[in-house]
Amino acid sequence: MENPDMVSQVAQCGQQLKQNVWLGTTKAFIIILEEHAVLSPIISCFLDSQYYAKGDLGAATAYVCLEATAQGLGSNIIGLYDRKKICELLQIPMEKQFGAVIALGYPSNDTIRTKTRKTFEDIVRFV
Ligand SMILES: Cc1cc2nc3c(=O)[nH]c(=O)nc-3n(C[C@H](O)[C@H](O)[C@H](O)COP(=O)(O)O)c2cc1C
């Protein structure tokens, strides 16, 4: 959503513990919701219908952030938010699973802060 009043109200849902102060500059939010998957019977007799959903949501979230960057926007996945309030505001059924809440805006500068990453060896194992 990009309606300024709605964006401001959703931003406040992510600031309840006085965290995410930067959300005040958000211009739009994308909320990725999990839909019920209908798998082919050949697969669904082995796997729960939502088996792939979490991976799909993660992939969708990552691509949204990459596309935002490609369009010159800044993005930030937020995990700390009042889900109940967001559901009330946007009339989302409470039982709906959230994949991600992504804040979009304009970076204040082009500087990429120093990142502390695990080493390649720490996250990859060759067998
Ligand atoms: C599931 C999830 C929830 C997150 N929640 C927040 C959050 O509430 N506030 C925040 O500032 N960053 C949050 N982050 C971190 C940022 O979205 C971003 O991933 C982080 O700044 C690392 O990015 P970078 O190391 O590539 O710069 C969250 C990340 C993930 C994956």
The ligand as a MOL file (V3000), in Angstrom:
LIG
                    3D

  0  0  0     0  0            999 V3000
M  V30 BEGIN CTAB
M  V30 COUNTS 31 33 0 0 0
M  V30 BEGIN ATOM
M  V30 1 C 12.6370 -11.9440 8.7680 0
M  V30 2 C 13.4100 -10.6540 8.9340 0
M  V30 3 C 12.9300 -9.6860 9.7960 0
M  V30 4 C 13.6150 -8.4840 9.9640 0
M  V30 5 N 13.1240 -7.5200 10.7890 0
M  V30 6 C 13.7430 -6.3220 10.8730 0
M  V30 7 C 13.1950 -5.2610 11.6400 0
M  V30 8 O 12.1060 -5.3840 12.2500 0
M  V30 9 N 13.8790 -4.0980 11.6780 0
M  V30 10 C 15.0750 -3.9160 11.0170 0
M  V30 11 O 15.6390 -2.8280 11.0690 0
M  V30 12 N 15.6070 -4.9110 10.2810 0
M  V30 13 C 14.9660 -6.0930 10.1950 0
M  V30 14 N 15.4900 -7.0920 9.4300 0
M  V30 15 C 16.7950 -6.8850 8.8130 0
M  V30 16 C 16.7290 -6.1650 7.5040 0
M  V30 17 O 15.6040 -6.4300 6.7510 0
M  V30 18 C 17.9230 -6.5530 6.6670 0
M  V30 19 O 17.7670 -7.8890 6.3170 0
M  V30 20 C 19.1580 -6.3480 7.4580 0
M  V30 21 O 19.3570 -4.9830 7.5930 0
M  V30 22 C 20.3440 -7.0420 6.8130 0
M  V30 23 O 20.5850 -6.4900 5.5840 0
M  V30 24 P 22.0560 -6.3310 5.0620 0
M  V30 25 O 22.9500 -7.0320 6.0160 0
M  V30 26 O 22.0370 -6.9580 3.7120 0
M  V30 27 O 22.2790 -4.8830 5.0040 0
M  V30 28 C 14.8210 -8.2780 9.2660 0
M  V30 29 C 15.2890 -9.2540 8.3910 0
M  V30 30 C 14.6100 -10.4260 8.2220 0
M  V30 31 C 15.1370 -11.4480 7.2560 0
M  V30 END ATOM
M  V30 BEGIN BOND
M  V30 1 1 1 2
M  V30 2 1 2 3
M  V30 3 2 2 30
M  V30 4 2 3 4
M  V30 5 1 4 5
M  V30 6 1 4 28
M  V30 7 2 5 6
M  V30 8 1 6 7
M  V30 9 1 6 13
M  V30 10 2 7 8
M  V30 11 1 7 9
M  V30 12 1 9 10
M  V30 13 2 10 11
M  V30 14 1 10 12
M  V30 15 2 12 13
M  V30 16 1 13 14
M  V30 17 1 14 15
M  V30 18 1 14 28
M  V30 19 1 15 16
M  V30 20 1 16 17
M  V30 21 1 16 18
M  V30 22 1 18 19
M  V30 23 1 18 20
M  V30 24 1 20 21
M  V30 25 1 20 22
M  V30 26 1 22 23
M  V30 27 1 23 24
M  V30 28 2 24 25
M  V30 29 1 24 26
M  V30 30 1 24 27
M  V30 31 2 28 29
M  V30 32 1 29 30
M  V30 33 1 30 31
M  V30 END BOND
M  V30 END CTAB
M  END
